Amino acid sequence: MPFIAFNKATDPTAPDDLRINTSAVLYVEASRAGLIGQTTIHMLGQGSVVNAVTESIGTVVSSIGGMVAGKRHYLAPTPDDGASTLYICPGNVSHVRPNQPAAPEFWYVKFVDGSEVRIVDPLPDGL
């Protein structure tokens, strides 16, 4: 099991270290404006709990490796800063199914722990 370390984003800032098992990552995304940290890491079995880290999305994605990029689909209006890019670990995806008919079309990505996320069509290569 490969473990990698990131700097945990806390408020106030503290020198916390977050060590994660890269094979337990579901997906990562850039943190929304107003949230602490630059990147949010979603892990197996954590439900709505996320890990916010100070490293950039590019650093996190390259450190984990093997991820597939897709645009998040929102049931509500898209946030002002646009659609978020998710970086998904395909090894933790249980199945993917389209939501049809829908305009615009989107896909449900279901993970092995039962959680899911929606991504905009077309389905990215690798899923």
Buried (B, 14 or more C-beta within 10 A) or exposed (E): EEEBEBBBBEEEEEEEEBEBEBBBBBBBBBBEEEEBBBBBBBBBEBEEEBBBBBBEBEBBBEBBEBBBBBBBBEEEEEEEEEBBBBBBBEEBBEEBEEEEEEEEBBBBBBBEBEBBBBBBBEBBEEB
